[in-house]
């Protein structure tokens, strides 16, 4: 059984006991959260879409908050002497899917 769910503006294919990294979410480590924007669900070869998913939820537990790898942004215009280097580290939340309710 798996589901496609929208979390923080991105779509993820999730299954029970799977751990994924999503953009930073509000909440403390160990807190339980639910996502109700389920787009598609599959159970034993049968698919459910749209109005069949009213009341469907994906529940998860926040495992940890962390930073991703450093991303370097380098801009240059040749023969102009223009160089600009910048970088950042994206904030992520690691969540574990605890259940899918249809």
GULUM-344661 format. One line per 5 residues: number of its first residue (from 0); for each residue x, y, z of N, C-alpha, C. Coordinates in steps of 0.1 Angstrom, whole numbers, plus 2048, in hexadecimal, padded with zeros to 3 digits. Example, Ala and Ser with C-alpha at 12.3 -4.5 7.8 and 13.67 -1.06 7.14 Angstrom:
2
0> 884/7C7/84E/87B/7D3/84E/884/7DF/84E | 880/7EA/847/889/7F5/847/881/800/84F
END
This chain:
102
0> 808/7F4/800/800/800/800/809/80C/800 | 806/816/7F7/80D/822/7F7/803/82D/7F3 | 808/83A/7F5/800/845/7F2/809/850/7ED | 803/859/7E5/80A/865/7E0/803/871/7E8 | 80C/878/7EF/807/882/7F8/80E/88F/7F5
5> 807/89A/7F7/80E/8A8/7F5/812/8AD/803 | 81F/8AF/805/825/8B4/811/82D/8C0/80E | 829/8CB/814/830/8D8/813/832/8DC/804 | 828/8D9/7FC/829/8DD/7EE/830/8D4/7E5 | 834/8C8/7EA/83B/8BE/7E1/833/8B1/7E3
10> 834/8A9/7D8/82D/89C/7D9/837/891/7DC | 833/888/7E4/83B/87C/7E8/833/86F/7E8 | 83A/865/7E3/834/857/7E3/839/851/7F0 | 82F/84E/7F9/832/849/807/82C/83C/809 | 833/834/812/82D/827/817/830/827/826
15> 829/81D/82C/82B/81C/83B/839/819/83F | 83E/81F/849/84B/81D/84F/856/823/846 | 853/82B/83C/85D/831/834/861/83F/83A | 86E/842/839/873/84F/83E/877/857/832 | 872/864/832/875/86D/827/879/87B/82D
20> 880/883/824/884/890/828/87B/89A/821 | 875/8A3/828/86C/8AD/822/871/8BB/827 | 86C/8C5/820/870/8D3/824/86B/8D5/833 | 872/8DE/83A/870/8E0/848/862/8E1/84C | 85D/8D9/856/850/8D9/85B/850/8DF/869
25> 845/8E4/86D/843/8E9/87B/840/8DD/884 | 846/8DD/890/843/8D2/899/850/8CE/89F | 84F/8C8/8AB/85B/8C3/8B2/85E/8B4/8AE | 86A/8B0/8B1/86E/8A3/8AE/866/899/8B6 | 861/88E/8B0/858/885/8B6/849/888/8B5
30> 846/894/8B0/838/897/8AF/831/890/8A3 | 824/88D/8A5/81D/886/89A/816/891/892 | 816/88F/884/80F/898/87B/807/890/871 | 7FD/897/86B/7F5/890/861/7F4/899/855 | 7F4/892/849/7F2/899/83D/7E5/894/836
35> 7DC/89D/833/7D0/899/82D/7CF/89C/81E | 7D9/8A1/818/7D9/8A3/809/7DE/897/802 | 7D7/88C/803/7DB/87F/7FC/7D5/880/7EE | 7DE/87E/7E4/7DA/880/7D6/7D7/872/7CF | 7DE/868/7D4/7DB/85A/7CE/7DF/850/7D9
40> 7D7/845/7D9/7DA/83A/7E2/7D9/82D/7DB | 7E2/823/7DE/7E2/816/7D8/7E1/80C/7E3 | 7D7/803/7E2/7D6/7F8/7EC/7D2/7EB/7E5 | 7DC/7E2/7E5/7DA/7D4/7DF/7D6/7D5/7D1 | 7DD/7DE/7C9/7DB/7DF/7BB/7CF/7E8/7B7
45> 7C8/7ED/7C1/7BC/7F6/7BE/7C0/805/7C1 | 7BE/80D/7B7/7C1/81B/7B9/7B5/824/7BC | 7B7/82E/7C4/7AD/838/7C8/7B2/845/7C5 | 7AA/84E/7BF/7AD/85B/7BB/7A2/865/7BF | 7A5/871/7C0/79B/87C/7C1/791/87A/7CC
50> 784/87A/7C8/779/879/7D2/779/86C/7DA | 77F/862/7D5/780/855/7DD/789/857/7E9 | 791/862/7EA/79A/863/7F5/796/86D/7FF | 789/870/800/784/879/80A/786/873/818 | 78D/87A/821/790/875/82E/79D/86D/82F
55> 7A4/86C/824/7B1/864/824/7BB/86D/82B | 7C4/866/833/7CE/86D/83A/7DB/865/83A | 7E6/86C/83B/7F3/865/83D/7F9/86B/84A | 7FC/862/853/801/867/860/810/864/860 | 817/86D/867/826/86C/867/82B/871/875
60> 837/86D/878/83E/872/884/84B/879/880 | 84D/885/886/859/88C/883/865/886/88A | 86F/882/882/87A/87B/888/885/885/88C | 888/88F/883/892/899/886/892/8A4/87C | 897/8AF/881/899/8BB/878/8A8/8BC/875
65> 8AC/8BF/869/8BA/8BF/865/8BC/8C8/859 | 8C8/8CA/856/8CC/8D2/84A/8D1/8C9/83F | 8CE/8CD/832/8D3/8C5/827/8E2/8C8/824 | 8E6/8C3/819/8F4/8C6/814/8F5/8D4/80F | 901/8DA/810/903/8E8/80B/901/8E9/7FC
70> 8FA/8F3/7F8/8F8/8F5/7EA/8FF/902/7E6 | 908/902/7DC/910/90D/7D8/90A/913/7CC | 908/921/7CC/903/928/7C1/90F/931/7BC | 913/92F/7B0/91E/937/7AB/91A/93D/79E | 91B/94B/79D/917/952/791/924/959/78C
75> 925/959/77F/931/95F/778/92D/965/76B | 932/970/767/931/976/75A/93F/977/754 | 941/96F/749/94F/96F/744/953/97C/73F | 960/97F/740/967/98B/73C/962/998/742 | 95A/997/74C/954/9A3/753/95A/9A5/761
80> 960/99B/766/966/99B/774/95B/999/77F | 94F/994/77B/944/992/784/944/983/788 | 945/982/795/944/974/79C/93C/976/7A9 | 933/96D/7AB/92C/96E/7B8/92A/95F/7BC | 92D/95D/7C9/92C/94F/7CF/923/950/7DB
85> 919/948/7DB/910/947/7E6/90C/939/7E9 | 906/936/7F4/902/929/7F7/8F9/928/803 | 8F2/91D/805/8E9/91B/810/8E8/90C/813 | 8E2/909/81E/8DE/8FC/822/8CF/8FB/825 | 8C8/8F3/81E/8BA/8F2/81F/8B6/8EB/82C
90> 8AB/8F0/832/8A6/8EA/83E/89C/8DE/83B | 89E/8D3/841/896/8C7/83E/890/8C1/84B | 885/8BA/849/880/8B2/854/87F/8A4/850 | 884/89B/858/883/88C/855/877/887/85C | 86E/881/854/862/87B/85A/861/86D/857
95> 85A/865/860/857/857/85E/848/855/85C | 844/84F/851/836/84C/84F/831/841/858 | 827/844/861/822/83A/86A/816/833/865 | 80E/839/85C/802/832/858/7FB/83A/84C | 7F4/832/844/7EB/838/83A/7DD/834/83C
100> 7D4/83D/83E/7C6/83B/841/7BE/83F/835 | 7B6/836/82F/7AE/839/824/79F/83C/828
END
